[in-house]
């Protein structure tokens, strides 16, 4: 029986490029044995076809090592388990209307590690299909910058995968920065996804996943969560996602989502909830948005507590009675009540839905009157006699000071 020591001696390092045994990466892959390390020296490598890696290898790029797809094809296709791709520049795949062409395409491989690479001018950058236990970490991904959705794919695309970690990546210029579909138990954290055409993060049918400490900035829309159960979003920033139909976060037909310690800043709409059953929102900050929150009547059994609302044009908007959501113990900069017993909780309830906001919801052109004396008088009258705004949307315990920074 071969011992581990003998096996370790048989694993070799193969050098590609100047001074190496192989001028071609494809030839090095073909001649390598499972477990070997291939080191790619500085230079530009253009292969005539995708390089298929069907054995467990470590592919390491030295500074200046560039794999160029020539604008015609994928670059790396990983079909084995436990493949590592690190330190390479991958660029210029071209785009296709017929295939999901990617710089790195993982097809059924498990335990892959794709770390500290730079991906430039690609259609899809990193594409995982039917894979599990993979890590995508510390990559810089810049798309081709096309404004047409059909001309660019997603930065990181996961399909039918499990237990994938996506951490510390910087993604811009794609259709969706990060896209997940039928992917479960994903851990997406510490990423920056900005200036993408459609969404910074988009996922559907991806249950039991968590998204922590990411920033989604300046995208067509921030994040769309659809048809998913048991999702945790904590410590994220949804920033400057603006447009007539834009929002920081959309929850669409989602069951039991939890939002904790997120910041929604300067979005057209901070949070849009449509069919978000069992929503729990705690310790979030909604600041400087057009609408802090918009709740559709399909959202039931929701609860907002310990959140802070500051300098939004409208803190809360509803398209019905709003009885499916409870607000309690939040801080509102628009609250004009008092705290005679000094317990930090206002003595009179707060009604966060403005009458003028309801008018704007029905006739958006009325927004032109936002700063007029007439609107201030309407708001004052509604605060004194809240008879036209939904009575079900009331915070009976408004905080006198914010509990989130």
N, C-alpha and C positions, 0 to 999 in steps of 0.2 A: 504494500500500500504506500502511495506517495505521501510523504509527510508535508506539513505546512511549510517547513523550512525549505525543502526542495522545490515546492511549488513557487514560493516567493522568489527563489533564485531564477526561475524560468521566466518571470514577468520582466519585460524589457521596456526601455524607452526608445521610441523611434523618432528621429528628427526629420522634419520636412523643410526643404528650402536650403538656403546657403549653408554649405558644409554638412548637410544631412545626407542620409542614405537615399532619400526619395525626393525628387523635384515635384512630385504630384501628391496631393493629399489622397486622392482616390487610390493610388497605388499603395500608399502607406496603410490605408484602411484595409485593403485587400490582403496585404501581407501580415497584418497584425494578428495576434492571438488574443482571446478573451482575457481581460485584465490588464493588457498592455496600456502604456501611456504614449500618446502621439503629441509631440511638441511641434508647433508650427512657428517657424521663424518669421521675422518681418518680411513683408512682401505682399504683392497682390496675386491671388490665386484664382484663376478662372477655369472652372471645369466645364466640359461640354454638356454635362447632364448632372442631375442631383446625385449627391454622394449618399448612398444608403449604408447605414451602419447597423449591421445585424448581429453584433456581438458586443459584449460589455467592454467599453473602452473609455479611457480618459483622454479627451481632446483639449489640449491646453494651447492657447495662443500667447506668443510673446508680443510685447508692444510693437504695433505696426503690422501685425498679421491680419490680412484682409481677405475674406472670401467674397468674391463678386459673382453674382448670378448672371451677369451679362444682359439683364433685362428680359430673360427668356424662360427661366425655370426656378424651381425651388433649389435650395442650397444643401441643407442637411435633412435627411429623413432617418429618424431613429426608430428602429423596430425591435430592439432588444431591451432587456432590463438593465438598470444600473449603469446607464451611460452618463458621463459627465462632459459638459461643454462649457469651457471657461475662457475668458480673456480674449475672445475673438471680435473682430469687426465683421459683420455680415451685412451685405448691401446689394441693392439693385436686383431685385427679383423680377421687376416688371409686374404688370397687373394682368388679370385674366377674367373674362366674363364666364368662363366655363369650369374653372377649378379654384379651390380655396388654396391658392399658392402661398407658401410661407417660407421664410428664411430658415426656420427650424420647425420641422413637422414631426411630432412624436405620434407614431401610429401603433398604439397598443403596448408601448413600453412602460414598465413600472419602475419606480425608484430612480427616475432620471434627475439630474441636477444641472440646471441651466443658469449659470451665475456669472455676473460681472462681464457681460458681453455688451457690445454696442451694435444696435440694429438700425440701419438707415435706409430710407427710400425703399421700403418693402411693401408688398400688398398686405398679407398677414405677416406679422413679425414672428410670434411664437404660437404654435397651434398644437394643442394636445387633444387627442381623440382616444377614448376608451383606455385611459391610463389611470394609475393610482400611485399614491405615495411619492409624487414628484415635487421638486422644489424649484421655483423660478424666482431668483433673488438677485437684486443689485444690478439689474440690466438698465441700460439707457436705450429707449426705443423712440425713434423719430420717424414718423410716416412720411409719405410722399407729399403731404400737404394739399392734396386735391380737395376742392370744395364739393365735389360730386361724390355722394356716398357710394355709388357703384364703382368708383375708380379707386377706392381704398378699402382694405379690410380692417380687421381689428388688431390692436396692438398685442394683447394676450388673449387667446381664445381657448376656452376649455369646453369640451363637449363630452358628455357621458363619462365623466371621470370622478374620482373619489380621493379625498384626503390629500388635496394639493395645497401647497403653501405658495402664496404669491406675495413677496415681501420686498420692500425697499427699492422698487422699480420706479423709473421716471418715464412717463409715456406721453407722447403728444403727436398730433397730426394724423390720427387714424379715424376710422368711422366711430368705433367705440374703443375707448382706451383699454378696458378690461371687459370681456364678455364671457358669461358662463351660462350653459344650458344643460339641463339634466346632470348637473354636477353637485355632489353631496359632500358635506363635511369639509368644505373649503375654508382655509384660513387666509384672508386677504388683509394685509396690514402694512402700514408705513409706506404706502405708495403715493406718488404724486401723479395724477392724471389730469392733464390740462390741455385746453385748446383742441379738443377732438370734435369732429363734425357733429356727432349725435350725442352720445353719452360718455361721461367719464367712466362709469361702471354700469353695466347692463346685465341683469341675470334673470333667468326664467327657469322654473321647475328645479330649483337648486336648494334643497332643504337642508336644515341643520347646519348652517354655515355662519361664520362670524367675520365681520369687517371692522377692523379697529385702526384708529389713528392714521387714516388716509386723508389726503386732500384732493378734492375734486373742484377744479377752478377753471372758469372761463370756457366751459364746454357748451355745445348746443343746448344740452340740458345736463344736469349734474349726474344723478343716479336714478335708474329705473329698476324697481323690484317688482316682479310679476309672477303670479301663480306659484307661490313659494310658501313653505311652512317653516316656523321656528328659525327665524333669522335674528341675529344680534348685530346691531350697528352701534359702535361705541367709540367716542373720542375722535370722530371724523370731522372734517371741515368741508362744508359745502359753500363755495365762494363764487360770487360774480357769475353765476349761470343765468344769463339774461336773454330775453326774447319774448315775443307775444305768447308763445306756448311753452315757456321755459320754467324750470323749477330746480331747486336744489335736490329734492328727493321726491320721487313718485312711488307710492305704495299702491299697487293695483292687484286686487284679488289675492291678498296675502293674509295668512293666518298666523296669529301670535308673533308679530314682530316686536322687538324691543329696541327702543332708541334711548341711548344713555350718554350724557356728557358730549353731545355733538354741538357744533356751532354752525348756524345757518346765517350767512352774512352776505348782504347785498345781492340776493337773488330776486328775480321777478316774483316768484313764489317760493318760500322756503320749503314747506312741506305740503304736498298734495296727497290726500288720503282718499282712495276710491276703493271701497271694499276691503279695508284693512281691519279685519276682525280680531279683537283681542289686543289691539295696539296698546303698548305701555311706553310712555315717553316721560323720562325722568332726568332732571338736571341738564336739560339742553338750553342753548341760548339762541334766540331768534332776534337778529339785530340788523336794522337797515334794509330790510326786505320790502318789496312792494306789499305782498301779503305774507305775513308770518306763517300762517297755516290756512289751508283751504280744506274743508271737510265736506265730502259728499255724503248724501243720506245713506249710502250703502255701507258706510263704516259704522260698525256696531261694537259695543262693549269696549270702548276706548277709554283711556285714562291718562290725563296730563297732570303731573304733580312736580313741584320743585323746579319748574322751568322759569326762564327769564325772558321777557319780551321788551325790547327797547328800540325806539326810533323806527319802527315799521310804519308804513303808511296805514296799513290795516293789520291788526294783530291776528284776528280770526275771521274767516268767512265761511259761511255755510250755505248750502243750496236747499235747505229744508229746516225742520224744527231743530235739528242738531241734538236730538235726545239720545243718540247712540254713544255720546262721548261725555265723560265727566271731567271737569276742570276743578282742581282743588289745590290750594297751597302754592300757587304760582306768584311770581312778581311781575307787575305790569307798570311800566313807566307812565301809562295814561291813567292810573288809578288816582282818584281824587278824594278818597275816603280818609278816615282818621283812626287812631289807635289810642283810645283814652285809657285803657288799662295797661298799656305798655308791654303787651305780650308778643309784639312783633307781627301780629296778625290784624288786618283791618277789621273794624267793627261793623262795616256794612259791606255787602257783597259787591263784586265787580262784574259788569256786563261788557265783555270784550268785543262783541259784535257791534260795529257802528252802523247806524242807519244809513249814513252816506255810503259806507262800504256795500251795503245791500243794493243801493241805487246804482253804484258803479258796476256791480256784478251783472245787473240787468241792462245797463246802458253804459258801456265803457267810456263813451265820449264825455260823460258827466265828470270824469276825472279832471277835466280842465278847470273845474270849480274848486279843486282841492283846497286851495289857500284863500278862498274867498270868505268874507264876513258872513255870508249866508250859511256856509257849511259850519262855521264855528257856532253860529246860533242854533243850527239843527242839532249839533253834537251836544251842546249845553242843555237843550230842551230834552233830548233823549236820555241824558244822564239823570236829569231830575225826574222824568216820567218815562221809564223804559217800558213802553207799551207796544211798540212796533217791532222791536228786535226780538229774537227768539229767547223766551224766558228760560228754556232748558239749558242754554249756553251761559252759565253763570259760574263764577268762582266764588263760593261762599266764604272762603278763607284766604283772601289775597294777602300776600306777604308785603310787609313794609320795606323790606330790603331784599335784594337778590341773594340767592344762595349759591349761584354759579358765577364765575368770573367773566 
